[in-house]
Amino acid sequence: TYRWDDVFQGWARTQQGSAHVDYDGVQIAPENVIVQFVKYGQSVAYAGSPEVKVVGRGEAWILTKGHLIEATWNRPTPVDITEFRDADGATVKLTTGRTWIALPRIGTASIISDEQE
């Protein structure tokens, strides 16, 4: 779970209700989080391992500056850089700093507002 934290000016991460901290005990709170919804297939290297499909296009949520931007991602070929665009087709601008990318399967992530907790 990620929640905007004004003190850290980032998205504080929790796991199973506890703060996710680094080796030094500091709260993990990247300035940006990209939730890129993807498909998974079977790895060609090892049949028992899943392989993420990051070539193509799909939906994404961009968490930056305390806001959620609904976006789309597009990466036509393996040598292309993934582009993220908002509903108006503009390139999403990220805040300077750390960016974490989550790759959930399509339909497996949800938004929980503060009012729902």
Secondary structure, DSSP 8 states (H G I E B T S, - for coil): -EEEETTTTEEEEEETTEE-B-TTS-B---SEEEEE-BEEEE-SS-TTSEEEE-SEEEEEEEEETTEEEEEEEEE-STTS--EEEETTS-B----SS-EEEE--BTT------GGG-
